[in-house]
Each structure stands twice: as C-alpha cells, then as structure tokens.
C-alpha cells in the first residue's frame, strides 16, 4: 500500500510540474545580411601657428659657472621672445638637466665638466616672424633646435570635416560593392571611429607616421609656399580620420 501511494505521489508531482511549466519559444534565425566598409580621409590645411622647441646647453668644470652661463643664455632667449611680442603664456622652460661627463663614462675617468641643459618651448602665432625668430634665438644663445611643429588652431573643425568625408567614403564604397553584386547598401547599423590624427611636415621625423591609404584628400585654402624673401615654406598640415561602418545589405 505504501509503494502504491509513493508512486502515485511522484506521478502527480511530474504531472503538476509539466502543466506549470510555460511553453518555450522557438527561436528562428533572422538571416540578417550586412556589409562592412572603412573610410579614410585627409584634410590638408595651411598652419596658423608654429611650436618651436629650443635647447640651451652650456658646460664648465665648475657647476656654478656652467649653470650661470646657461641661465644667462636662457634669459636672453626669453627676452628676445618679448621683443617679438610673444605673450609670456606662450613661452615655457620645459626640461632642465645637469650631467657630469667623463671621457670614459664607464670608469668615470678624465672628468670633462658639468653639462647643463634647458629646453624652451615657444608658440608663435604670427608666422611671418618665424624666420626672424629662428635666427634671433640662435644668436641669443640657443644651441639646439629640437623640434619645429606646425599646427592649426582650428583642429577640431578640420577633424570634424575629415570625419564627415571618411563616413561619406565608407558609404560610397559600400554602395559600390553591394551594387556590383546586384544588391543595395541600406542604413548604417554600427559606426566606429578608428582614429583621428594630425601631423605636420616635420612630425614624421620625430615619431609620427603618415598614412598613404586614404580614400579622400581635401586641400583647404592656401599652399604654404614661401614668399620671395623667405627661406621658410609653411607647407600644409594633414588632419586625418578613419571610420568603419556596417550597413544593412538589401
């Protein structure tokens, strides 16, 4: 009798569990088809400011003498920037380094002297003064030109412009590829910006890398060619954007 009741109880529990469980939905494949393309665009623009990174190096067997010489030269360079009416906020003493040197640096034999180095960063807004400023700072005591970087104060504007051109290039590429297969590229599903970058004609020497696979290149006003009485050519800086877009394939 106990065995019958036990079996009946288990049967009822299974029956209740079966009835209480909600029906499971059947998932069907959507069959969604997409096409993914990339767009790359360059906008070339004449710069409107230049950043000049200068170095002043002095040395002497006496540390105080080496430092005093360096301080005097740096002051002359900074005073020169004031003559060019460069605002003080655009002149900055950057790195300062003091190094004792020896003819044999491994064993530290034959002491040469103390080398004192300072770097000065100058941002020049009036590019017509660039050549004269460059000549002037070398005469005032700068011993190194570490970097010359042409820039634009409207970088955000040209980045947006390059990005729009890159998106347009990606869309045109998707339409062409889909059309070759007798299909159409529909609305965008995902948009991803790979990067947005810029470089000047000098920056590749200092670690920058130029991209030569762009889909669109646009020149924005001016050539940056030197005037007849100038040895400096501004050229153009390049603002680049790259995007990847996935479209519906109809």
C-alpha positions as CSV (number, residue, x, y, z in Angstrom):
1,X,0.0,0.0,0.0
2,X,2.8,2.4,0.8
3,X,4.5,1.7,-2.5
4,X,1.4,2.5,-4.5
5,X,0.9,5.8,-2.7
6,X,4.6,6.7,-3.2
7,X,4.4,6.0,-7.0
8,X,1.1,7.9,-7.2
9,X,2.6,10.9,-5.5
10,X,5.6,11.0,-7.8
11,X,3.2,10.8,-10.8
12,X,1.1,13.7,-9.6
13,X,4.3,15.8,-9.0
14,X,5.5,15.2,-12.5
15,X,2.1,16.0,-13.9
16,X,1.8,19.2,-11.9
17,X,5.4,20.2,-13.0
18,X,4.6,19.6,-16.7
19,X,1.4,21.7,-16.5
20,X,3.0,24.6,-14.6
21,X,6.0,25.0,-16.9
22,X,5.4,27.8,-19.5
23,X,5.8,26.9,-23.2
24,X,9.3,27.6,-24.5
25,X,9.5,30.0,-27.5
26,X,11.0,28.7,-30.7
27,X,13.9,30.9,-31.9
28,X,14.2,31.3,-35.7
29,X,17.3,32.6,-37.5
30,X,16.8,36.2,-38.7
31,X,19.1,35.8,-41.7
32,X,20.3,39.4,-41.4
33,X,22.9,40.3,-44.0
34,X,25.4,43.2,-43.6
35,X,28.3,44.8,-45.4
36,X,31.2,46.5,-43.5
37,X,33.5,49.1,-45.1
38,X,36.1,51.6,-43.9
39,X,36.5,55.2,-44.9
40,X,39.7,57.2,-44.7
41,X,40.1,60.9,-45.3
42,X,42.8,63.6,-45.2
43,X,42.2,67.3,-44.9
44,X,45.3,69.4,-45.8
45,X,45.4,72.9,-44.3
46,X,47.9,75.7,-44.1
47,X,49.1,76.1,-40.4
48,X,48.4,79.3,-38.5
49,X,50.9,78.7,-35.6
50,X,54.2,77.1,-35.0
51,X,55.7,75.5,-31.9
52,X,59.5,75.8,-31.6
53,X,61.3,73.6,-29.1
54,X,64.8,75.0,-28.4
55,X,67.7,73.8,-26.3
56,X,70.3,75.7,-24.5
57,X,73.4,73.7,-23.4
58,X,76.5,75.0,-21.5
59,X,79.3,73.3,-19.8
60,X,82.2,74.1,-17.4
61,X,84.3,72.2,-14.9
62,X,82.7,74.3,-12.2
63,X,79.0,73.5,-11.8
64,X,78.1,77.1,-10.7
65,X,79.8,78.5,-13.7
66,X,78.0,76.1,-16.1
67,X,74.6,77.0,-14.5
68,X,75.2,80.7,-14.6
69,X,76.2,80.6,-18.2
70,X,73.1,78.6,-19.0
71,X,70.8,81.0,-17.0
72,X,72.3,84.0,-18.9
73,X,71.6,82.4,-22.3
74,X,68.1,81.4,-21.4
75,X,67.3,84.9,-20.2
76,X,68.5,86.3,-23.5
77,X,66.3,83.9,-25.4
78,X,63.2,84.7,-23.3
79,X,64.0,88.5,-23.6
80,X,64.1,88.1,-27.4
81,X,60.6,86.5,-27.5
82,X,59.3,89.6,-25.7
83,X,60.9,91.7,-28.5
84,X,58.8,89.7,-30.9
85,X,55.7,90.5,-28.8
86,X,55.1,86.8,-27.9
87,X,52.9,86.5,-24.9
88,X,54.5,85.1,-21.8
89,X,52.0,82.2,-21.6
90,X,53.4,81.0,-25.0
91,X,57.0,80.8,-23.7
92,X,57.8,77.9,-21.3
93,X,61.0,76.5,-19.8
94,X,60.4,72.8,-20.2
95,X,63.2,70.3,-19.3
96,X,66.2,71.0,-17.1
97,X,69.1,68.6,-16.9
98,X,72.6,68.6,-15.2
99,X,75.0,65.9,-16.2
100,X,78.7,65.3,-15.2
101,X,80.6,63.9,-18.2
102,X,83.8,61.9,-18.4
103,X,85.9,60.9,-21.4
104,X,85.4,57.3,-20.2
105,X,81.8,57.2,-19.0
106,X,82.1,53.6,-17.8
107,X,85.0,54.0,-15.4
108,X,84.3,57.8,-14.9
109,X,87.9,58.7,-15.8
110,X,89.1,62.1,-17.0
111,X,86.4,64.5,-15.9
112,X,85.3,66.8,-18.7
113,X,82.8,69.0,-17.0
114,X,79.2,69.7,-15.9
115,X,76.8,70.0,-18.8
116,X,73.7,72.0,-18.1
117,X,70.7,71.8,-20.5
118,X,67.4,73.6,-20.6
119,X,64.7,73.4,-23.2
120,X,62.4,76.2,-24.1
121,X,59.0,75.8,-25.8
122,X,57.9,78.9,-27.8
123,X,54.5,79.1,-29.6
124,X,54.4,81.7,-32.3
125,X,51.1,82.9,-33.6
126,X,52.4,85.3,-36.3
127,X,54.1,83.0,-38.8
128,X,55.5,85.9,-40.8
129,X,58.0,86.4,-37.9
130,X,59.1,82.7,-37.8
131,X,62.3,83.1,-39.8
132,X,63.5,86.1,-37.9
133,X,62.7,84.5,-34.6
134,X,64.6,81.4,-35.6
135,X,67.7,83.4,-36.5
136,X,67.3,85.5,-33.4
137,X,67.2,82.7,-30.8
138,X,70.3,81.1,-32.3
139,X,72.1,84.4,-32.0
140,X,70.8,84.8,-28.4
141,X,72.3,81.5,-27.2
142,X,70.1,78.6,-28.2
143,X,72.4,75.7,-29.2
144,X,69.7,73.2,-30.4
145,X,66.5,73.2,-32.4
146,X,64.9,70.0,-31.1
147,X,61.6,70.3,-33.0
148,X,59.5,72.5,-35.2
149,X,55.8,71.7,-35.3
150,X,53.3,73.5,-37.5
151,X,49.8,73.4,-36.1
152,X,46.3,74.8,-36.7
153,X,44.2,76.5,-34.0
154,X,41.1,75.1,-35.8
155,X,42.0,71.4,-35.3
156,X,38.5,70.5,-34.1
157,X,36.9,72.0,-37.1
158,X,39.1,70.1,-39.6
159,X,38.8,66.9,-37.6
160,X,35.0,67.0,-37.9
161,X,35.4,67.8,-41.6
162,X,37.8,64.8,-42.1
163,X,35.4,62.5,-40.2
164,X,32.5,63.5,-42.4
165,X,34.5,62.8,-45.5
166,X,35.6,59.5,-44.1
167,X,31.9,58.5,-43.4
168,X,30.9,59.5,-46.9
169,X,33.8,57.5,-48.4
170,X,32.7,54.4,-46.4
171,X,29.1,54.8,-47.6
172,X,30.1,55.2,-51.2
173,X,32.3,52.2,-51.0
174,X,29.5,50.1,-49.5
175,X,27.1,51.2,-52.3
176,X,29.6,50.3,-55.0
177,X,30.4,46.9,-53.5
178,X,26.8,46.0,-53.0
179,X,25.8,47.2,-56.5
180,X,28.4,45.0,-58.1
181,X,26.5,42.1,-56.5
182,X,23.1,43.4,-57.6
183,X,22.2,44.4,-54.1
184,X,21.8,47.7,-52.2
185,X,23.5,49.0,-49.0
186,X,20.9,50.2,-46.6
187,X,21.0,52.1,-43.3
188,X,24.1,52.1,-41.1
189,X,23.9,49.6,-38.1
190,X,27.2,50.4,-36.4
191,X,29.8,53.2,-36.8
192,X,33.2,53.0,-35.2
193,X,35.9,55.7,-35.4
194,X,39.3,54.0,-35.8
195,X,41.3,57.2,-35.1
196,X,41.5,60.9,-35.8
197,X,45.0,62.2,-36.1
198,X,47.1,65.1,-37.5
199,X,50.7,65.7,-38.4
200,X,52.9,68.4,-39.9
201,X,55.6,68.2,-42.5
202,X,58.2,67.9,-39.6
203,X,56.4,65.5,-37.3
204,X,57.3,62.3,-39.1
205,X,60.9,62.8,-38.2
206,X,60.1,62.7,-34.5
207,X,58.0,59.5,-34.4
208,X,54.9,60.4,-36.5
209,X,53.7,58.2,-39.3
210,X,51.9,59.2,-42.4
211,X,49.1,57.2,-43.8
212,X,49.1,56.8,-47.6
213,X,45.9,54.7,-47.9
214,X,43.4,57.5,-47.6
215,X,40.2,57.4,-49.7
216,X,39.7,61.2,-49.8
217,X,42.1,64.1,-49.7
218,X,40.9,67.7,-49.5
219,X,43.0,70.8,-49.6
220,X,41.6,73.7,-47.5
221,X,42.9,77.1,-48.8
222,X,46.4,78.2,-49.5
223,X,49.6,76.4,-50.5
224,X,52.0,77.4,-47.7
225,X,54.6,78.3,-50.3
226,X,57.5,80.6,-49.2
227,X,57.4,84.3,-50.2
228,X,60.2,85.6,-52.4
229,X,62.2,87.0,-49.5
230,X,61.7,84.0,-47.1
231,X,63.6,80.7,-46.8
232,X,60.8,79.1,-44.8
233,X,57.9,77.2,-46.5
234,X,55.0,76.6,-44.2
235,X,53.5,73.8,-46.4
236,X,50.4,72.1,-45.1
237,X,49.5,70.0,-42.1
238,X,47.3,67.0,-42.6
239,X,44.3,66.1,-40.4
240,X,43.2,62.5,-40.9
241,X,40.1,60.5,-39.8
242,X,39.3,56.8,-40.4
243,X,36.0,55.1,-39.7
244,X,34.5,51.6,-40.0
245,X,30.8,51.3,-40.8
246,X,28.5,48.3,-41.0
247,X,25.4,48.7,-43.3
248,X,22.3,46.6,-43.9
249,X,22.6,44.7,-47.1
250,X,19.2,44.7,-49.0
